[in-house]
Amino acid sequence: MLVAALNAMPGVSCRVPGGAFYVFPNVSSFGRTSDWLADYLLNEAGVAVLPGTSFGDYGEGYLRLVFANSMDNLRLACERIAAALARL
């Protein structure tokens, strides 16, 4: 559900994780740093994500989202993320 919801957002591309409890969507199309986008989503959408750069230099352009939560909370987070990204 989370991967499908992220891929439905214009400018976001996400692969299905291979056994992890997180996803690592590519958000480089927004032309902002991963740090900036993580702060933006926290402040504008109320959703905490980590910048990809927290996991190394090659993480720039990505965000990390943990999906160890309820489906209802994940749906709400996706709605908030989509709305916030649409305002960019």
C-alpha positions as a LaTeX table, in Angstrom:
\begin{tabular}{lrrr}
\hline
Residue & $x$ (\AA) & $y$ (\AA) & $z$ (\AA) \\
\hline
Met1 & 0.00 & 0.00 & 0.00 \\
Leu2 & 2.74 & 2.48 & 0.95 \\
Val3 & 4.80 & 1.91 & $-2.19$ \\
Ala4 & 1.72 & 2.26 & $-4.39$ \\
Ala5 & 0.67 & 5.46 & $-2.62$ \\
Leu6 & 4.14 & 6.96 & $-2.96$ \\
Asn7 & 4.39 & 6.03 & $-6.65$ \\
Ala8 & 1.02 & 7.69 & $-7.24$ \\
Met9 & 2.48 & 11.02 & $-6.07$ \\
Pro10 & 3.82 & 13.16 & $-8.93$ \\
Gly11 & 7.59 & 13.42 & $-8.67$ \\
Val12 & 8.04 & 10.43 & $-6.34$ \\
Ser13 & 9.45 & 7.06 & $-7.37$ \\
Cys14 & 9.64 & 4.14 & $-4.96$ \\
Arg15 & 10.68 & 0.50 & $-5.30$ \\
Val16 & 9.28 & $-2.36$ & $-3.25$ \\
Pro17 & 11.66 & $-3.04$ & $-0.35$ \\
Gly18 & 13.38 & $-6.38$ & $-0.22$ \\
Gly19 & 12.47 & $-7.51$ & 3.28 \\
Ala20 & 12.94 & $-4.29$ & 5.23 \\
Phe21 & 10.40 & $-2.34$ & 7.28 \\
Tyr22 & 11.12 & 0.92 & 5.49 \\
Val23 & 10.93 & 2.40 & 2.01 \\
Phe24 & 13.44 & 4.71 & 0.35 \\
Pro25 & 11.54 & 6.81 & $-2.22$ \\
Asn26 & 13.39 & 8.98 & $-4.74$ \\
Val27 & 12.30 & 12.61 & $-4.42$ \\
Ser28 & 15.10 & 14.25 & $-6.41$ \\
Ser29 & 12.64 & 15.64 & $-8.95$ \\
Phe30 & 11.61 & 18.33 & $-6.46$ \\
Gly31 & 15.01 & 20.03 & $-6.77$ \\
Arg32 & 15.46 & 20.27 & $-2.99$ \\
Thr33 & 17.89 & 18.50 & $-0.70$ \\
Ser34 & 16.76 & 15.49 & 1.27 \\
Asp35 & 17.35 & 17.45 & 4.49 \\
Trp36 & 15.15 & 20.29 & 3.26 \\
Leu37 & 12.35 & 17.94 & 2.20 \\
Ala38 & 12.45 & 16.03 & 5.50 \\
Asp39 & 12.13 & 19.30 & 7.44 \\
Tyr40 & 9.40 & 20.52 & 5.07 \\
Leu41 & 7.33 & 17.35 & 5.50 \\
Leu42 & 7.66 & 17.52 & 9.28 \\
Asn43 & 6.62 & 21.18 & 9.43 \\
Glu44 & 4.02 & 21.23 & 6.64 \\
Ala45 & 2.54 & 17.73 & 6.81 \\
Gly46 & 3.27 & 16.66 & 10.38 \\
Val47 & 5.01 & 13.54 & 9.07 \\
Ala48 & 8.47 & 12.58 & 10.31 \\
Val49 & 10.79 & 11.10 & 7.69 \\
Leu50 & 14.56 & 10.87 & 7.55 \\
Pro51 & 16.68 & 12.39 & 4.82 \\
Gly52 & 18.49 & 9.83 & 2.71 \\
Thr53 & 21.79 & 11.50 & 3.55 \\
Ser54 & 21.45 & 10.15 & 7.09 \\
Phe55 & 22.49 & 6.85 & 5.50 \\
Gly56 & 25.41 & 8.12 & 3.44 \\
Asp57 & 26.26 & 10.51 & 0.63 \\
Tyr58 & 24.51 & 8.35 & $-1.96$ \\
Gly59 & 21.24 & 8.87 & $-0.11$ \\
Glu60 & 20.84 & 12.41 & $-1.43$ \\
Gly61 & 17.57 & 12.69 & $-3.32$ \\
Tyr62 & 15.87 & 10.04 & $-1.19$ \\
Leu63 & 13.81 & 9.92 & 1.99 \\
Arg64 & 13.42 & 7.02 & 4.40 \\
Leu65 & 9.95 & 6.17 & 5.69 \\
Val66 & 9.36 & 3.40 & 8.22 \\
Phe67 & 6.11 & 1.50 & 7.73 \\
Ala68 & 5.96 & $-0.21$ & 11.12 \\
Asn69 & 2.60 & 1.40 & 11.88 \\
Ser70 & $-1.11$ & 0.87 & 11.30 \\
Met71 & $-2.59$ & 1.01 & 7.81 \\
Asp72 & $-4.79$ & 3.92 & 8.89 \\
Asn73 & $-1.79$ & 5.94 & 10.05 \\
Leu74 & 0.14 & 5.11 & 6.88 \\
Arg75 & $-2.78$ & 6.21 & 4.70 \\
Leu76 & $-3.07$ & 9.46 & 6.64 \\
Ala77 & 0.66 & 10.08 & 6.35 \\
Cys78 & 0.52 & 9.50 & 2.58 \\
Glu79 & $-2.39$ & 11.91 & 2.22 \\
Arg80 & $-0.47$ & 14.56 & 4.16 \\
Ile81 & 2.76 & 13.96 & 2.22 \\
Ala82 & 0.96 & 14.13 & $-1.13$ \\
Ala83 & $-0.78$ & 17.38 & $-0.20$ \\
Ala84 & 2.46 & 18.98 & 1.03 \\
Leu85 & 4.45 & 17.92 & $-2.04$ \\
Ala86 & 1.71 & 19.21 & $-4.33$ \\
Arg87 & 2.26 & 22.67 & $-2.85$ \\
Leu88 & 5.91 & 22.74 & $-3.98$ \\
\hline
\end{tabular}
